[in-house]
């Protein structure tokens, strides 16, 4: 692969609400002070500062908050907090088979809440004393209920003929947005398939696996699909981690991608819409957690770039960036830094993309999150482009000068000695020579 996959701008900047960790921390403080109801109110404010007014009563003891195609009902009474969510109406036919799968969800997917059958309707329900409603616990309960409800309702409606208890209130994408997203899927998917054919021909299935997963994460990033599209995409991502030979995983992933590309735009458009969400299905992470997520690939990419293997570093860096978007709700400064990096690296040569992505990752690993933004500085696009061209020209001139210095006999001799030290496993000598080489190159470069 000579170039990275093209960048497609996301439908929503991140598709996620801003993370206000200080509000959640305040909720924990209130709970520790014994102010349990106030703590829960603060937790709802953390999820969205408009939920209490829009979906609650004046006393703050009853809430009916939509999440996709379900509605979460919350009641506070007699020092207890009760959470319920209507799931689906059971079908006349196939209800026994559906109930078997619901029983499996009850034991393997729902954590503290449980399914209950009331007539022909299935509900998820959880109750606990208000004094035991720690914000961490309640966030987990709400997230779990919302995930199961949103993840399996479309599947059960399609598979068993169940019907929804409520019709979700959604806002479909504008026609031009549907066109852009559909074209983006086609562009990225076809570029990926072309690269995959080349990788598979050389039996480079590790590269194929990384590229496929990256494509799936990237589509989720820019398309923000809902409904069955989102479910199928999630399954394709999960299947990539199955305990099977990598060649089989790649073949299965390619089959899904080809089927996705073959779907008519009108069919895909049914799952392109915005909907109110009570809680994100992603993990809320801070800087230290992001650094842990990136650490292994950071080291791997550094080693690959040092050895001149820019393809490996570009593939792995693209993979971890889009994977990080998929699974995590990021602090705004980190999200913006990563978003600018994948945009800048999109469609670039693997060497150029490696540098752009690695620089962004290095900033995160060093905690340097104050990265200049041309738009924030009031610099117009034309001026920004001119500045970028000037910087690129300067970098190219510097690179030419470095290459000239590389041809110097003394530097070539040092490089040969480094290779010999690496071959015999003498890392101390290798590092000493590397320092000498760097010093000589920098000295020559600026003279």
N, C-alpha and C positions, 0 to 999 in steps of 0.2 A: 504494500500500500504506500503510494508516494505522497498522498495528501490525506489529511484527516477528513472525517465526514463533514458536510456543510452544516453550518449553524442555522437553525430555524428559531426565530424569535418566539418566545412563549406567548400563549393567549393571554395569560395573566402574568404579571412580572415575575411572580413566583408561584401563583396559584394558592398562596397561603396567607394567613393573617400574620401581622407583625408579632414577634415574640416579646412579651412584656414580662420578663422574669421578675421584676421588682414587685409586680402585682401579686404574682403567685407567692413570693416570699412573704408579702404582707399577710396573705391568707394563712400561711403557716404560723406566723407570729400571733395572729388573732386566735387561732386554735389553741396554741400553747398558753394563751392568757385565759382560756376557758370560754371565749366568746364564740361558741360553735356556730350559731346561725350566721353571725357576721362573717365568720371565716368562710362559710359556704357561699355567701353572697359575693365575697371577694373572689372566690374561685370562679364563679360565673362571670364576674367582670374580667378576669384573666382570659377566659375563653372568648368573650366579646363584651365590650362595655355597654352594648345596647340590649343585651338579652333580658336583663331584669325588668326594664321598663316595657319592652316590646312584648314579652311573652309571660310576664309574671303579674300577680295581683299586688294590690297596694301594700299588703302586710308582708310581702316577700316570703310567703309560705306555700305558694302554689305556682308552678311554671309548666308551660306546654311549649316545648321548643322543637322545631323541626330539624331533622337531620336527613337530608336526601329524601328518601321515600318513606321514612318512619317519623313518628313524633314521639319525643321523650317527655313523659309526664313525671313531674317531681312534686311530692307532697311532704310538707313538714308539719307534723301534729303529734301532740302528746310526747314530746322529746324524742320522736323517731323521725327518720327521713326515709321515704319510700320512693323508689324509682321504678317506673313501668314504661314499657314501649310495646305497642301493638306491632306484631311482626307480619303475619299474613292470615288470610282466611283459607281454611283447608279446602281442597277441591273435593268434589263428590267422588271422582275416580282417582285412584292413585294415592289416596290419603294414607293408607297403611305404609306404602313405600316411603312417602315423604316423612311420616312420623318416625320411621326407623332412622332416617338421616338426621332428623331433629334431635333424636336421642343421642346420636353420635356427637352432634354439636354441643349438646348439654354437658357431655362428659369431657370433650376435648377442645372446645373453642370458647365457650362461656366459662369465665373463671369464678366469679362470686355470684353473679346473677344466674337465674335458672329459667327455663321455658316452662310455662304453664298453659294448659288448655282450658279455655272457657267457651263451652259450646263448640262452635266451628272456628273459633279464633285462637291463634297462638300469641302469647305474650311473653316478653322477657321481664323478669321482676327481681328486685333486690331491695331489702330493708335492713336498716341498722340503727342502733341508738345514735342520736345526734352527737353524744359525747364520744362516739367511736368513728366519727366521720372525718378523719384526718384528710386534708386536701390531697395528699399523694394517693391515698386509697380511693377517694371519690373520683379523682381524675381518671384513675385506672378503670374503675367500674364504668364510668360514662364512656370512656374510649372503647372499652371492650364491647359494651352493648351497641354502640353506634357502628363499630366495625362489623360485627356479626350481622346486624340488621341491614346495613348498606351492602355488604358483600354477598349475602346469600339470597336476598329477596328476588333479584332478577333471575338468578339461577333456578330457584324453586318455582317461580312463575313459568319459566320456559320449560323446565323439565317435568313438572308435575301438574301444571295447570292451576296452581294456586293464584289467588287474587290479592291485591294490596288492600290494606285497610284504609289507606288514604292515597289520593293522587298527589304525588310530589309537586310542590310549587317550584317550577323551574323557569329559567330564561334562556331560550335557545341562542346559540351563537348567531351573529348576523351572517347573512349569506356570504359576504365577502370574507368573513373569518373562516367559515366552513371551507371555502375554496382554498384559502391560504394554508389551512391545516392539512387538508387533503393533499394538496400539491407538495407540502413539506414531507408528509409520510411517503409519498411516491419518490421524491428526490432522495431522501435519506435511505429509504429501503432499497432502491435500485443501486445506489452507490455502494451500499453495504454488500449486496448480493454479488456485485462485480468483484469486490475485494475478496469476498468469501470463496468464490470459485478459484481464485488464484491461490489463496492460502490452502484450500483443500487439495488442490492439485499437487502442492509440494508437501502435503501431509502436515502442515503447520496448524494443527487443530487447536493448540493453545491460543494462537492469535485469533482463530475463528471464534472460539468460545468467548474471548474478551470482546471482540467486535460485535457479536450478536447481542450479548448482554447490554453493551453500550447502546446499541440501536433501540432496544426495548426501553431502557431507562430514558433515552433522549426523547422518544415519542411520548412517553408519559410526561416528560418535562414540558415540551412545547404544546402538546395537544390537550392536556388535562382532561382526558376522556372520563365519562361517567358510565353507569349502567353495565351492561354485559361486555362492552368493549374493555372497560377497566378491569373487569373480572378475568376476561380472557388474557389480557396483557399481564396481569398479576400471576396467573397460572403459568404463562410462558416463562416468566422470570423465575418462578419457583422451580419449574421443571429443569432449568439450566443447572440447578444445584443438586439434582438427583444423583444417587449413587449408581451411576452407569458409566460405561466407557465414554470418554469425551467425544469420540467420533459420533456416537449415537446421539449425545446431547446436541451436538452441532446440527446433525441431520434433522432432528425433531424441531429445533429452533428455526431452521431454515424453512421447514414445511409451514410453520405458523406464519413466518414473515411473508412467504409467497401467498398464502391464503389471505393475509391482511391486505396485501397490495392488490389482490384480485377483487376485493370487495367493492361494490359500487359506492360512489360518494354518498348517495342518498341513504344507503344502509348505515354507513358510519355516522352520518349526520344525526341520526336518532339519539346517539349518545354524546353529542357535543352540546352541552348546556351548563349553565351555572345553577347551583342550588345552595340553599342555606345549609351550613354544617355546624353542628354544635361543638364538635371537638375533632381535631385532626387525627388521622390514623398514624401519623408519623411521630417519631421520637423528638422531643424537645431537647436540644443539646446546647451546651456552652462551648467556649473556645477549647478548653482542655479535652473535652470529649471529641471534638472535631479533630484535634491534633492526634488523638489515639486512633481515630478512624483512618487518617491519612498516613500515619507513621511508616507502615511497611512499604507502601507504594512510593513514598518519598525517598526512602533509602534505595529501593529498587531502581527508581528512575534516575537517581543521582549516579548510581553505578553504571547504568546503561548509557547515559549521556557521556560519562567519562570515557567509556570504551568506544564511543562513536555509534552506538546502536540506537539511533534516534527513533526508528520505527517502534522498537519495543517500548521506549519511554513514552512516545506519543500515544500508543494504544493503551498502555496501562494508566497514564494520567487521565486521558479522556474517560476511561472506564470508571475510575474512582471518583471523578468529579460528578458525573451524572448519577452514579450510584448514591453519592452523598445527598444529592438533591432528592432522590426518590424516597429514601428512608428517613430523612431527618427534616425537622423544622429548625432552620438555622437563624442565629442572630443576624440582624439586618446587615451589619458591616461585613460579616463573612459571606452571606448570601450574595451581596453586591459584588464582592471581590471575585468570587467564583463565577458569577454570571458574566462579568466583564471578560474574564479569562477565556471561558468557552466560546464567547462571541468572537473575541479577537483571534482565537486559534482555529475557528471553523473554516474548513476548506484550504488551510495552509499546508505547506510542505511539512513532512513529519519533523524535520529539523527545526523549522521556525516555530511550529506548534509546540514542540517539546520545550523550547525556551520560554514561550509565553505561559504555558501551563505550569512549568516548574517554578517560574518566578512567583506566580500567585501562591502556589503551595508553600514556597519558602517563606513568603510574607506571613502566611498563617502559622507555620511552624515556629516562626520567630516572634509571633504576636504583633507583627507590624500590620495593623489593619487600617491605617490612615493612608489609603492609596489615593492619589489625586484622581479627580474625575473632571474631564473637560467641561461637561455640561454644568457641573456644580460651580466651576470657576467662571462660568459665563462665556466660555470660548465657543464660537460657532463651529459648525461642522467643517466648513472650509478651512478655518484657521487650524482646527485640530488635525485635519488631514495633512495640511502643510507641515505642521510640527512633526507629525508622525513620519512624513516623507524625509524631512531633514534628519530626524533621529535615525531612520533606516539607512540613509546615505552615509551618515557618520559611522554607524556600526559596520556597514559594508567596507568603508575605507579602512577602519581599524582591523577588520578581519583580513583584508588583503595584506596589510602590513604584518599582521601576525603570521600569515601563511608564508610571507617572504622570510620572516625570521625563522620559521620552522625549517626552511631549506638550508639554513646555516649549518655547517658541519658540526659545530660544537653541540648544537641542540639535538641534531640527529644522533650523535654519539651518546648523549645523555639518555635519549629515548631507548636506544638499544640496550644500554645498561639497565634501565628500568625493566624492560622485558625479560632480561636475563635474571634479574633479582626476583621478579614475579614467578618465573618458571621454577626456580629452586626453592620458592617459598620463603624467601628472606624479606619479610614485610618491613622490617626496620630499615634495611638498606633501600627498599623501594620508596618508602616515605621520605627518606633523606634525599634521595635523588629527585623525587617529585618536587620537594621544596626548592632544591637548587635549580631545577628546570623552570619553575614558576618565576623565581627571582630573576633569572637570566632573561626570560622572555619579556617580563614587565620592564626590566631595565632597558632592553633594546627597543621596546615598543615606544617608549616616551622620550627617546633620545633622537 
